[in-house]
Amino acid sequence: MGVVFLAFFVLAASAMSVEASKNVLYFVIDDLRPGLGAYDQQNILTPNIDKLAEESLVFERAYCQQAVCGPSRNSFMTGRRPDTTKAWNFKDHFREPNIGLNWTSMPQYFKNHGYFTSGAGKLYHPGLPPNNDPPSWSDLDKFPYVFPPVRGCPNRTTWCPLPRKNNTFCDVNSTDVIVARLRHAAEAKIPFFLGLGIHKPHLPWRYPKDFLNAYPSADQIVPAIHRLVPEGMPPVAFHLTLNKNEDLAKYDYNITHPFPVDLQREMRRQYYAATSYMDSLVGRLLDELDRLGLKNDTVVAFHSDHGYQLGEHNEWCKSTNFELGTRVPLIVRAPWMSESTGRRTSALVELVDVYPTLVELAGLPPASGENLDGVSLAPLFRNPNGTVKDVALSQYPRCNPNPDAFPNKCLSINRTRFDFMGYSMRTDRYRYTEWVRWNGTELRPEWSENIGVELYDHQGDTENDFDAYENVNIAESQPDLVKEFSSKLHELFSSTTSQKRSRRG
């Protein structure tokens, strides 16, 4: 296999003009909130990610554009918002007629500039675009993303730690593949864009059970303090989840009734152990990068596809416009940008910014012809105290105003049949959200048909306490702010929608 890969690299190098020499190693993690030591969270053990952060620029306020896997990945892999990709569910993707057939994805941009681009695991959501988007990769036929058979776990269980013996873990397989390709790229001496998509800590929490040893007792796990929905929250903002799992169906979980505290402790414990397992795989690949002597010439980018709720606001998983649903860890190491080493920035940034940022950090010409919605964050690597934008935008569809309805069928029905769309804007101090009627014919919001408004004050928020904010909706008591933010929200999202029409092709 090594000879085949090496031959491919040599041919690729001779056939294409390499315009930069900085490599990219790209980690995308599923369902990870910023519950890491790098974000001053000491309850989860993530030594490898924490070590990476010590040599990187840590973005304290980074946000996804939609808090669910498929739409978020279509968004950041193209540098475009969901209202541009028109991918808000698990049915649609950007490589559709009259949308983005001719767009250049992030890995494809590197491929077009002489890089070997390869990935393993969950980078795009499976099938969105189909076949993991062939234009993106140099070796699509060897792109693995499978869930191997699991021995010893009942179906539809929320967690099930497993012995390593007799079990194959898909994330281990994916890491094996990227380690091998990293070695071959080093041998061929060709620039590379290598992506590793790690599925855990996504549900179900199945991982090598020795990682549970670090969390021996659920009694020692601190549950969420604010276990009820925010005071004054419009019901449409709530997303019921987890009750599809057989082991949780016996509990009376709904918008007014949280899971029992002991169960919440255990679920947090399982999430923590799955996160530590993921961290070990990140460490393995970073160690290999060091061993091969590639560290100083490689951008390392690490982020998740969206945030995650662990009982705060009576919410679990993602699928909301709350801070915990939309905020993500984002850590980027560029050793030649010394001003950013071991630094933190509180600038508001978005995952649509990752594409143009990696392009600039690698030394490639800007992707200006792509009309991206994101902007390069490279100025923050020169001055982490600076800013690049004054708001971060997120959104989420709803297909039933009944908060106790499950599942949220928006993810599985035609986008023309959505009922509502929640549009959210994070400013330096506030989060403002509107839930409005969806025009399925024109695929746009009807701003005049508003069924819910949320306004949350983040004054004093250091982003270290995941429980302290967004517990009281103050929209009703702040009509002037609501009016101001509503006008700005409409302007920003309407601008994205109008630009979308001119970008189809």
Buried (B, 14 or more C-beta within 10 A) or exposed (E): EEEEBBEBBEEBBEEBEEBBEBBBBBBBBBBBBBBBBBBEBEBBBBEBBBBBBEBBBBBBBBBBBBBBBBBBBBBBBBBBBBBBBBBBBBBBBBBBEEBBEEBBBBBBBBBBBBBBBBBBBBBBBBEBBEEBBEBBBBBBEBBEBEEEEBEEBEEEBBBBBBEEEEBBBBBBBBBBBBBBBBBBBBEBEBBBBBBBBBBBBBBBBBBBBBBBEEBEEBEEBEBBEBBBBBEBBBBBBBBBBBBEBEBBEEBEBBBEEBBEEEBBBBBBBBBBBBBBBBBBBBBBBBEBBEEBEBBEBBBBBBBBBBBBBBBBBBBBBBBBBBBBBBBBBBBBBBBEBEEBBEBBBBBBBBBBBBBBBBBBBBBBEEBEEBBBBBBBBBBBBEEBEEBBBEBBBBBBBBBBBEBEEBBBBBBEBEBEEBBBBBBBBBBBEBBBBBBBBBBEEEBBBEBEEBBBBBBBBBEEBEBEEBBBBBBBBBBEEBEEBBEEBBEBBBEBBBEBBEBBEEBBE
